[in-house]
Amino acid sequence: MVRIEKMIPDDLLASLRIYLKAAKVSHGGFCYQKAFGRIAVHDDLLMVMVHKRLLPVAEMMFWIPLRRSNCYTVIYGEKGVLPKHLDKLKCEFSLDVCINDTAPETLWKLYVEDAEYIKQVHWREGSPKPGQEITMAFFYFVDESFTGGLRDEPQLSACLPDLIYTSTL
C-alpha cells in the first residue's frame, strides 16, 4: 500500500467535502447500508469526473494501461464496520482517497492479510470513535484487457458494496 500526498489538489478536495456533505444531508443518491454502518453511493456524477481525472495517475502508479471500472463513495459513522473481504474482480486496482475524517488523530487502521498479491484480503477492526465520520472514495480500475462486467445493475448498484465477504476469510 502506497500513500500519495496531493493525489487530489486541495481546492478540489475542499469542494468534494462540501459537495458530499450536502449530498448526504439531501440523501442525494446515497443508500444506507445498515450492516456496514455507512451510507454509500456508486458512480456519483461528480466522483465519476474525478475518476476520469485519476486514470493517468493510476496508470503511472501501477505501470500498465488501465480502464476505469467504477467509483464508490462511502461515509462511515461511529457504527461503521469493514469485515474481512476481497474486492470484486472489477476492483482489481484501486486508488482510495480519504475525503474527510472528523477525527484524523484517531486512525481507523486498514489491515491487509498478504501484501504479496494484488487481490488482498483486507479489513478494519472495531469502528470509528463516537462522533467520528470518515468519508472515503474508492476509484477502481482494471487492466485494459479485462473482459468481465464493470457495472452492477443500476437499480441495485447504490446499495451493493464492491466487496465479497464471508466469515471464513
VEXGUVEX-722511 format. One record per residue: x, y, z of N, C-alpha, C in turn; residue number from 1. Coordinates in Angstrom, 1 decimal, always signed. Layout:
N
(rec (X Y Z) (X Y Z) (X Y Z) NUM)
...
END
This chain:
169
(rec (+0.8 -1.2 +0.0) (+0.0 +0.0 +0.0) (+0.9 +1.2 +0.0) 1)
(rec (+0.6 +2.2 -0.9) (+1.4 +3.4 -1.0) (+0.5 +4.6 -0.7) 2)
(rec (+1.1 +5.5 +0.1) (+0.4 +6.7 +0.4) (+0.9 +7.8 -0.5) 3)
(rec (+0.0 +8.5 -1.2) (+0.3 +9.5 -2.1) (-0.3 +10.8 -1.6) 4)
(rec (+0.5 +11.8 -1.3) (+0.0 +13.1 -0.9) (-0.4 +13.9 -2.1) 5)
(rec (-1.4 +14.6 -2.0) (-1.9 +15.6 -3.0) (-2.3 +14.9 -4.3) 6)
(rec (-2.8 +13.7 -4.2) (-3.3 +13.0 -5.4) (-4.5 +13.8 -6.0) 7)
(rec (-5.2 +14.4 -5.1) (-6.3 +15.3 -5.5) (-5.9 +16.7 -4.9) 8)
(rec (-5.9 +17.7 -5.7) (-5.5 +19.1 -5.3) (-6.4 +19.5 -4.1) 9)
(rec (-5.8 +20.4 -3.2) (-6.5 +20.8 -2.0) (-7.9 +21.5 -2.4) 10)
(rec (-7.9 +22.3 -3.4) (-9.1 +23.1 -3.7) (-10.2 +22.1 -4.2) 11)
(rec (-9.9 +21.1 -4.9) (-10.8 +20.1 -5.4) (-11.3 +19.2 -4.2) 12)
(rec (-10.4 +18.9 -3.3) (-10.7 +18.1 -2.1) (-11.7 +18.9 -1.2) 13)
(rec (-11.5 +20.2 -1.0) (-12.4 +21.0 -0.3) (-13.7 +21.1 -0.9) 14)
(rec (-13.8 +21.2 -2.2) (-15.1 +21.2 -2.9) (-15.8 +19.9 -2.8) 15)
(rec (-15.1 +18.8 -2.8) (-15.7 +17.4 -2.7) (-16.3 +17.3 -1.3) 16)
(rec (-15.6 +17.8 -0.3) (-16.1 +17.7 +1.1) (-17.4 +18.5 +1.2) 17)
(rec (-17.5 +19.7 +0.7) (-18.7 +20.4 +0.7) (-19.8 +19.7 -0.1) 18)
(rec (-19.5 +19.2 -1.3) (-20.5 +18.5 -2.1) (-21.0 +17.3 -1.4) 19)
(rec (-20.1 +16.5 -0.9) (-20.6 +15.2 -0.3) (-21.3 +15.4 +1.0) 20)
(rec (-21.0 +16.5 +1.8) (-21.8 +16.8 +3.0) (-23.2 +17.2 +2.6) 21)
(rec (-23.3 +18.0 +1.5) (-24.7 +18.4 +1.1) (-25.4 +17.2 +0.5) 22)
(rec (-24.7 +16.3 -0.2) (-25.4 +15.2 -0.8) (-25.9 +14.2 +0.3) 23)
(rec (-25.1 +14.1 +1.4) (-25.5 +13.3 +2.5) (-26.8 +13.8 +3.1) 24)
(rec (-26.8 +15.1 +3.4) (-28.0 +15.8 +4.0) (-29.2 +15.6 +3.2) 25)
(rec (-29.0 +15.8 +1.8) (-30.2 +15.7 +0.9) (-30.5 +14.3 +0.5) 26)
(rec (-29.7 +13.3 +0.9) (-29.8 +11.9 +0.5) (-29.6 +11.8 -1.0) 27)
(rec (-28.8 +12.6 -1.6) (-28.5 +12.6 -3.0) (-27.9 +11.4 -3.5) 28)
(rec (-28.7 +10.3 -3.7) (-28.3 +9.1 -4.3) (-27.7 +8.1 -3.3) 29)
(rec (-27.5 +8.6 -2.1) (-26.8 +7.7 -1.0) (-27.8 +6.7 -0.5) 30)
(rec (-27.3 +5.5 -0.2) (-28.1 +4.4 +0.3) (-27.5 +4.0 +1.7) 31)
(rec (-28.4 +3.8 +2.7) (-27.9 +3.4 +4.0) (-27.6 +1.9 +4.0) 32)
(rec (-26.4 +1.5 +4.3) (-26.1 +0.1 +4.4) (-25.9 -0.3 +5.9) 33)
(rec (-27.0 -0.7 +6.5) (-27.0 -0.9 +8.0) (-26.0 -1.9 +8.4) 34)
(rec (-25.8 -2.9 +7.7) (-24.8 -4.0 +8.1) (-23.4 -3.4 +8.2) 35)
(rec (-23.1 -2.4 +7.5) (-21.7 -1.8 +7.5) (-21.7 -0.4 +8.2) 36)
(rec (-22.8 +0.0 +8.7) (-22.9 +1.3 +9.5) (-22.4 +2.5 +8.6) 37)
(rec (-22.8 +2.5 +7.4) (-22.4 +3.6 +6.5) (-23.4 +3.9 +5.5) 38)
(rec (-23.3 +5.0 +4.8) (-24.1 +5.4 +3.7) (-23.1 +5.3 +2.5) 39)
(rec (-23.7 +5.0 +1.3) (-22.8 +4.8 +0.1) (-23.5 +5.2 -1.2) 40)
(rec (-22.7 +5.6 -2.1) (-23.3 +5.9 -3.5) (-22.3 +5.4 -4.5) 41)
(rec (-22.8 +4.7 -5.5) (-22.0 +4.2 -6.7) (-22.0 +5.3 -7.8) 42)
(rec (-20.9 +5.5 -8.4) (-20.7 +6.3 -9.6) (-21.5 +7.6 -9.6) 43)
(rec (-21.4 +8.3 -8.5) (-21.9 +9.7 -8.4) (-21.3 +10.5 -9.5) 44)
(rec (-22.0 +11.4 -10.1) (-21.6 +12.1 -11.3) (-20.3 +12.9 -11.1) 45)
(rec (-20.2 +13.6 -10.0) (-19.0 +14.4 -9.7) (-17.8 +13.5 -9.5) 46)
(rec (-18.1 +12.4 -8.7) (-17.0 +11.5 -8.5) (-16.5 +10.7 -9.7) 47)
(rec (-17.4 +10.5 -10.7) (-17.0 +9.9 -12.0) (-16.1 +10.9 -12.7) 48)
(rec (-16.3 +12.2 -12.6) (-15.4 +13.2 -13.2) (-14.1 +13.1 -12.6) 49)
(rec (-14.0 +13.0 -11.3) (-12.7 +12.9 -10.6) (-12.0 +11.6 -11.0) 50)
(rec (-12.8 +10.5 -11.1) (-12.3 +9.2 -11.5) (-11.6 +9.3 -12.9) 51)
(rec (-12.2 +10.0 -13.8) (-11.6 +10.2 -15.2) (-10.3 +10.9 -15.0) 52)
(rec (-10.2 +11.9 -14.2) (-9.0 +12.7 -14.0) (-7.9 +11.8 -13.4) 53)
(rec (-8.3 +10.8 -12.6) (-7.3 +10.0 -11.9) (-6.7 +8.8 -12.8) 54)
(rec (-7.3 +8.6 -13.9) (-6.9 +7.4 -14.8) (-5.4 +7.5 -15.1) 55)
(rec (-4.8 +8.7 -15.5) (-3.4 +8.7 -15.8) (-2.5 +8.5 -14.5) 56)
(rec (-3.0 +9.0 -13.4) (-2.3 +8.8 -12.1) (-2.3 +7.3 -11.8) 57)
(rec (-3.4 +6.6 -12.0) (-3.4 +5.1 -11.7) (-2.5 +4.4 -12.7) 58)
(rec (-2.5 +4.8 -13.9) (-1.6 +4.1 -14.9) (-0.1 +4.3 -14.5) 59)
(rec (+0.2 +5.5 -14.0) (+1.6 +5.8 -13.6) (+1.9 +4.9 -12.4) 60)
(rec (+1.0 +4.8 -11.4) (+1.3 +4.1 -10.2) (+1.4 +2.6 -10.5) 61)
(rec (+0.5 +2.0 -11.3) (+0.5 +0.6 -11.5) (+1.3 +0.1 -12.7) 62)
(rec (+1.8 +1.0 -13.5) (+2.7 +0.8 -14.6) (+2.1 -0.1 -15.7) 63)
(rec (+0.8 +0.0 -15.9) (+0.1 -0.7 -17.0) (-1.0 +0.1 -17.5) 64)
(rec (-1.4 -0.1 -18.8) (-2.6 +0.6 -19.3) (-3.9 +0.1 -18.6) 65)
(rec (-4.7 +1.0 -18.2) (-5.9 +0.6 -17.4) (-7.2 +1.2 -18.0) 66)
(rec (-8.3 +0.6 -17.6) (-9.6 +1.2 -17.9) (-10.3 +1.5 -16.5) 67)
(rec (-11.1 +2.5 -16.5) (-11.9 +2.8 -15.3) (-13.0 +1.8 -15.2) 68)
(rec (-13.2 +1.3 -14.0) (-14.4 +0.4 -13.8) (-15.5 +1.2 -13.1) 69)
(rec (-15.4 +1.4 -11.8) (-16.4 +2.3 -11.2) (-15.8 +3.0 -10.0) 70)
(rec (-16.6 +3.9 -9.4) (-16.2 +4.5 -8.2) (-17.3 +4.4 -7.2) 71)
(rec (-16.8 +4.4 -5.9) (-17.7 +4.1 -4.8) (-17.4 +5.0 -3.7) 72)
(rec (-18.3 +5.8 -3.2) (-18.1 +6.7 -2.1) (-18.9 +6.3 -0.9) 73)
(rec (-18.2 +6.2 +0.3) (-18.9 +5.8 +1.5) (-18.6 +6.8 +2.6) 74)
(rec (-19.6 +6.9 +3.5) (-19.4 +7.7 +4.7) (-19.7 +6.8 +5.9) 75)
(rec (-18.6 +6.5 +6.6) (-18.8 +5.7 +7.8) (-19.0 +6.6 +9.0) 76)
(rec (-20.0 +6.1 +9.9) (-20.2 +6.7 +11.2) (-19.6 +5.9 +12.3) 77)
(rec (-20.0 +6.2 +13.5) (-19.4 +5.5 +14.6) (-19.7 +4.1 +14.7) 78)
(rec (-20.7 +3.6 +14.0) (-21.1 +2.2 +14.0) (-20.5 +1.5 +12.7) 79)
(rec (-19.6 +2.2 +12.0) (-19.1 +1.6 +10.8) (-18.2 +0.4 +11.1) 80)
(rec (-18.4 -0.6 +10.2) (-17.6 -1.8 +10.2) (-17.1 -2.2 +8.8) 81)
(rec (-16.0 -2.8 +8.7) (-15.5 -3.3 +7.5) (-14.9 -4.7 +7.7) 82)
(rec (-15.7 -5.8 +7.5) (-15.3 -7.2 +7.8) (-14.2 -7.6 +6.8) 83)
(rec (-13.6 -8.7 +7.1) (-12.6 -9.3 +6.1) (-13.3 -9.6 +4.8) 84)
(rec (-12.6 -9.2 +3.7) (-13.2 -9.4 +2.4) (-12.2 -9.2 +1.3) 85)
(rec (-12.6 -9.6 +0.1) (-11.9 -9.4 -1.1) (-12.8 -8.5 -2.0) 86)
(rec (-12.2 -7.5 -2.7) (-13.0 -6.7 -3.6) (-13.3 -7.5 -4.8) 87)
(rec (-14.4 -7.1 -5.5) (-14.8 -7.8 -6.7) (-13.8 -7.7 -7.8) 88)
(rec (-13.9 -8.6 -8.8) (-12.9 -8.6 -9.9) (-12.8 -7.2 -10.6) 89)
(rec (-13.9 -6.5 -10.7) (-13.9 -5.2 -11.4) (-13.1 -4.1 -10.6) 90)
(rec (-12.7 -4.5 -9.4) (-12.0 -3.6 -8.5) (-10.5 -4.0 -8.4) 91)
(rec (-9.9 -4.5 -9.5) (-8.6 -5.0 -9.5) (-7.5 -4.1 -9.0) 92)
(rec (-7.6 -2.8 -9.4) (-6.7 -1.8 -9.0) (-7.5 -0.7 -8.3) 93)
(rec (-7.0 -0.1 -7.3) (-7.8 +0.9 -6.5) (-7.0 +2.0 -6.1) 94)
(rec (-7.5 +3.2 -6.3) (-7.0 +4.4 -5.6) (-8.0 +4.8 -4.6) 95)
(rec (-7.7 +4.7 -3.3) (-8.6 +5.0 -2.2) (-8.2 +6.4 -1.6) 96)
(rec (-9.2 +7.2 -1.5) (-8.9 +8.6 -1.1) (-9.8 +8.9 +0.1) 97)
(rec (-9.1 +9.3 +1.2) (-9.9 +9.8 +2.3) (-10.3 +11.3 +2.1) 98)
(rec (-11.6 +11.5 +1.8) (-12.1 +12.8 +1.5) (-12.1 +13.6 +2.8) 99)
(rec (-12.6 +13.0 +3.9) (-12.8 +13.7 +5.1) (-12.7 +12.7 +6.3) 100)
(rec (-12.1 +13.2 +7.4) (-12.1 +12.4 +8.6) (-12.3 +13.4 +9.8) 101)
(rec (-13.4 +13.4 +10.5) (-13.6 +14.4 +11.5) (-12.7 +14.2 +12.8) 102)
(rec (-12.0 +13.1 +12.8) (-11.0 +12.9 +13.9) (-9.8 +12.2 +13.4) 103)
(rec (-9.0 +12.9 +12.5) (-7.9 +12.3 +11.9) (-6.8 +11.8 +12.8) 104)
(rec (-6.8 +12.4 +14.0) (-5.8 +11.9 +15.0) (-6.0 +10.5 +15.5) 105)
(rec (-7.3 +10.0 +15.3) (-7.7 +8.7 +15.6) (-7.7 +7.8 +14.4) 106)
(rec (-6.7 +7.0 +14.2) (-6.6 +6.2 +13.0) (-7.6 +5.0 +13.1) 107)
(rec (-8.3 +4.7 +12.0) (-9.1 +3.5 +11.9) (-8.3 +2.7 +10.9) 108)
(rec (-7.5 +1.9 +11.4) (-6.5 +1.2 +10.6) (-7.1 +0.2 +9.7) 109)
(rec (-6.4 +0.1 +8.5) (-6.7 -0.9 +7.5) (-5.7 -2.0 +7.6) 110)
(rec (-6.2 -3.3 +7.7) (-5.3 -4.4 +7.8) (-5.4 -5.2 +6.5) 111)
(rec (-4.2 -5.7 +6.1) (-4.1 -6.4 +4.9) (-3.4 -7.8 +5.2) 112)
(rec (-4.0 -8.9 +4.7) (-3.5 -10.2 +5.1) (-2.3 -10.6 +4.4) 113)
(rec (-2.2 -10.4 +3.1) (-1.0 -10.8 +2.4) (-0.6 -9.8 +1.3) 114)
(rec (+0.4 -9.0 +1.6) (+0.8 -7.9 +0.8) (+1.5 -8.3 -0.5) 115)
(rec (+1.7 -9.6 -0.7) (+2.4 -10.1 -1.9) (+1.6 -10.1 -3.1) 116)
(rec (+0.3 -10.1 -3.0) (-0.6 -10.3 -4.1) (-1.5 -9.0 -4.3) 117)
(rec (-1.9 -8.8 -5.5) (-2.8 -7.7 -5.8) (-4.2 -7.9 -5.1) 118)
(rec (-4.8 -9.1 -5.3) (-6.1 -9.4 -4.6) (-5.8 -9.7 -3.2) 119)
(rec (-6.1 -8.8 -2.3) (-5.7 -9.0 -0.9) (-7.0 -9.0 +0.0) 120)
(rec (-7.0 -9.9 +0.9) (-8.0 -9.9 +2.0) (-7.7 -8.7 +2.9) 121)
(rec (-8.7 -7.9 +3.1) (-8.4 -6.7 +4.0) (-9.6 -6.4 +4.8) 122)
(rec (-9.4 -5.6 +5.9) (-10.5 -5.3 +6.8) (-10.0 -4.2 +7.7) 123)
(rec (-11.0 -3.7 +8.5) (-10.7 -2.7 +9.6) (-11.2 -3.3 +10.9) 124)
(rec (-10.5 -3.1 +12.0) (-11.0 -3.7 +13.2) (-11.7 -2.6 +14.0) 125)
(rec (-12.8 -3.0 +14.7) (-13.5 -2.0 +15.5) (-14.3 -1.1 +14.6) 126)
(rec (-14.6 +0.1 +15.1) (-15.3 +1.1 +14.4) (-14.7 +2.5 +14.7) 127)
(rec (-15.1 +3.5 +13.9) (-14.7 +4.8 +14.2) (-15.1 +5.2 +15.6) 128)
(rec (-14.5 +6.2 +16.2) (-14.8 +6.5 +17.6) (-16.2 +7.3 +17.6) 129)
(rec (-16.8 +7.4 +18.7) (-18.1 +8.1 +18.8) (-18.0 +9.5 +18.3) 130)
(rec (-19.0 +9.9 +17.4) (-19.0 +11.2 +16.8) (-18.1 +11.3 +15.6) 131)
(rec (-17.2 +10.3 +15.3) (-16.3 +10.4 +14.2) (-17.0 +10.0 +12.9) 132)
(rec (-16.7 +10.7 +11.8) (-17.2 +10.4 +10.5) (-16.1 +10.4 +9.5) 133)
(rec (-16.0 +9.3 +8.7) (-15.0 +9.1 +7.7) (-15.6 +9.0 +6.4) 134)
(rec (-15.2 +9.8 +5.4) (-15.7 +9.8 +4.1) (-14.5 +9.3 +3.2) 135)
(rec (-14.8 +8.2 +2.5) (-13.8 +7.5 +1.6) (-14.4 +7.4 +0.2) 136)
(rec (-13.5 +7.7 -0.8) (-13.8 +7.4 -2.2) (-12.9 +6.4 -2.7) 137)
(rec (-13.5 +5.4 -3.4) (-12.7 +4.3 -3.9) (-12.8 +4.4 -5.5) 138)
(rec (-11.7 +4.6 -6.1) (-11.7 +4.7 -7.6) (-11.1 +3.4 -8.1) 139)
(rec (-11.9 +2.6 -8.8) (-11.5 +1.3 -9.2) (-11.1 +1.3 -10.7) 140)
(rec (-10.1 +0.5 -11.0) (-9.6 +0.3 -12.4) (-9.3 -1.2 -12.7) 141)
(rec (-9.3 -1.5 -13.9) (-9.0 -2.9 -14.4) (-7.9 -2.7 -15.5) 142)
(rec (-7.2 -3.8 -15.7) (-6.3 -3.9 -16.8) (-7.1 -3.7 -18.1) 143)
(rec (-6.5 -3.0 -19.1) (-7.3 -2.6 -20.3) (-7.8 -3.9 -21.0) 144)
(rec (-7.2 -5.0 -20.8) (-7.7 -6.3 -21.4) (-8.8 -7.0 -20.7) 145)
(rec (-9.2 -6.4 -19.5) (-10.3 -7.0 -18.7) (-11.5 -7.2 -19.5) 146)
(rec (-12.1 -8.4 -19.5) (-13.3 -8.7 -20.3) (-14.6 -8.9 -19.4) 147)
(rec (-14.5 -8.8 -18.1) (-15.6 -9.0 -17.2) (-16.5 -7.8 -17.2) 148)
(rec (-17.6 -8.0 -16.5) (-18.5 -6.8 -16.3) (-18.0 -5.8 -15.4) 149)
(rec (-18.3 -4.5 -15.8) (-17.8 -3.4 -15.0) (-18.8 -2.7 -14.2) 150)
(rec (-20.1 -3.0 -14.4) (-21.2 -2.3 -13.8) (-22.1 -3.3 -13.1) 151)
(rec (-22.7 -2.9 -12.0) (-23.8 -3.6 -11.4) (-25.1 -3.2 -12.0) 152)
(rec (-26.2 -3.9 -11.8) (-27.5 -3.4 -12.3) (-27.8 -2.1 -11.7) 153)
(rec (-28.2 -1.1 -12.5) (-28.4 +0.3 -12.0) (-29.3 +0.4 -10.8) 154)
(rec (-30.4 -0.4 -10.8) (-31.3 -0.3 -9.7) (-30.8 -0.9 -8.4) 155)
(rec (-29.7 -1.7 -8.5) (-29.1 -2.3 -7.3) (-27.8 -1.7 -6.9) 156)
(rec (-27.1 -1.0 -7.8) (-25.8 -0.6 -7.5) (-25.5 +0.3 -6.3) 157)
(rec (-26.5 +1.2 -6.0) (-26.3 +2.1 -4.9) (-26.1 +1.4 -3.6) 158)
(rec (-26.8 +0.2 -3.5) (-26.8 -0.5 -2.2) (-25.9 -1.7 -2.1) 159)
(rec (-25.2 -2.0 -3.2) (-24.3 -3.2 -3.2) (-22.9 -2.7 -3.0) 160)
(rec (-22.3 -3.2 -1.9) (-20.8 -2.9 -1.7) (-20.0 -3.6 -2.7) 161)
(rec (-18.8 -3.1 -3.1) (-17.9 -3.7 -4.0) (-17.0 -4.7 -3.3) 162)
(rec (-17.6 -5.5 -2.5) (-16.8 -6.5 -1.8) (-17.5 -7.8 -1.7) 163)
(rec (-16.7 -8.8 -1.5) (-17.2 -10.2 -1.3) (-16.7 -10.6 +0.1) 164)
(rec (-17.6 -10.8 +1.0) (-17.1 -11.1 +2.4) (-17.8 -12.4 +2.9) 165)
(rec (-17.0 -13.1 +3.7) (-17.6 -14.2 +4.4) (-16.9 -14.3 +5.7) 166)
(rec (-17.5 -15.0 +6.6) (-16.9 -15.2 +7.9) (-15.7 -16.1 +7.9) 167)
(rec (-15.5 -16.8 +6.7) (-14.4 -17.7 +6.6) (-13.1 -17.1 +6.1) 168)
(rec (-13.1 -15.9 +5.7) (-11.9 -15.2 +5.2) (-11.0 -14.9 +6.3) 169)
END
